[in-house]
Amino acid sequence: MFIWALAAASGDETVFAGGLFGIALGLVPGALAVAAFVSQNPRAISSTLLATLIWFVVAFPIGIGNVPAGLVAGFGAGGLVAFRLPPGRGRRSRVIAVVIAVAYAIALQRFLPEVGLFAAAPLPFLAIALADLYDERFAVA
């Protein structure tokens, strides 16, 4: 939705895409709630509220300079809280994966703007899932 609002606002004519942007902002807690409930987080409601707060704190400052990177950072930081942690595992690999995803989004936006705009959407949650797979595969027993 954010991408759609930005695409509508970046045309030749002057278009106010505030309505689309407002709808997209309203969907942020929903996306983080789905992440919390689908991952069977035992504290899904409180995790969703905290993840939404973290999303706003992280996404807006970064998004001022680079919108796709801000969205990746915001959803990545929110996903760190929303997704259930596997037992006995920390968030270190998840944080590293989100930082790599943000750097990748910045590089894509710099060199391939059209690709970077649309590739940013699946990056944060995919990075968290890959970090969990990495932890599971290479866990020290």
Secondary structure, DSSP 8 states (H G I E B T S, - for coil): -HHHHHHHHTSSS----HHHHHHHHHHHHHHHHHHHHHTT-TTHHHHHHHHHHHHHHHHHHHHHH-HHHHHHHHHHHHHHHHS---TT--SHHHHHHHHHHHHHHHHHHHH-HHHHHHHTTTHHHHHHHHHHHHHHHT---
